[in-house]
Amino acid sequence: MVKDGPPLEVMGVPDDVARVVIWLCSDEASFVNGNRASRRRWARHSLDVTLRSTKRSDRDERVQYAKFIITEPLAEERTDTKKDPPDVHSAMAYLDGNIIKGAFYVETHWFHKPTRFSPKQHTHDFDEVLAFMGGDPESPLELNGEVELWIEDERHMLTKSCLVYIPAGTRHCPMHIRRADRPIFHFSTGMTDKAYERGSETDS
């Protein structure tokens, strides 16, 4: 009769509790914040543990790969490069091979208002992709602004969220935000592991 009472239909013994206590005191359970332990009928000494936890090996991986989470913008390399103030332009996370060995270059920005300064026209020896994404969640495909971008001798007015592919050796810029009804997210990336200097110029 007593045997039929517990859900598993077996009686617990002190060793069952002791094994759980020993495990909970070990490194294997160092991040446990909730558990359910039971003694299975078909395996007298096995544990069935449900955890809201992370294994030690998982935590070690998070520590190992934390260096790959980039939050800082590019440190200033040139004091003579003119830039728009923070209420116009916010530099965001930046990555290249100087930050993580072997990484390719990625630069991210928010533009809040029309710009005065722009990168000078330049070329580089790698293909590059420029992205311009509208900041209105109700119409994400619309830029809700206008970006003037020069590619070689062509002037392009961008009004849609888009990617712009720049082949290696192609002259591009200046680039100006002409209108920003909503913030515009911009990033550029290319298959190179080094930052490159473009200088800046004032909108004429």
C-alpha positions, 0 to 999 in steps of 0.5 A: 500500500505504501509502495503504491503512494509515490508517483514512481511506485518505489520507496526512496532510501537515504542514499537517493537523497545523499546522491542528489545532495552530493551532486548539487554541492559539486561543480557540475551543479554550480549554476543550478537555480531550479531542479527536479530529481527523481529515482526511476524504477528502471534504473535504481541509481539514475537521476532525472534532473530538469534544470533552468541552468547553463552547463559549465562548458556553455559558460566557458564558451560564453567567456571564450567568445565574449571578445567577439561581441563588439560594441565600441566605435572606431577610435579616432585615428586622425584629428584633422578629419571633420565630422558632424556633431552627435546630434547629426551622426552617431558612430556605432560599433566598428570591426576590422582585423586590428580589433579581431585578427582575421576579421573583415571591416564593418562600420556602423552609424546612425544618421539623425539629421542632414549632414554637412561633412562627407567622406572624400571621393576615394577608391580602395582595392576591395569590394565594398557594400554600403547599406542604408536602412530606414528607421520607421518600423511601420514602413521599413522599406522606405528610407524616410529620407534622402541620401545623395551618393556619388559613384564615379561621375553619377549622382544617385538619390537614395530614397529606399532602404537599400544595399549599394555594391561598390566594386574594387577600384570604383570612385565613390563619395561624397555621400550626404544625408539630405533629409532624415525624417526618421533616423537612418541606419548605415553600415559599410563592409568590405573584404579587407582586414584593415581600416582605411583613411578617407578624409572628409570634405565640407558640403559645398 
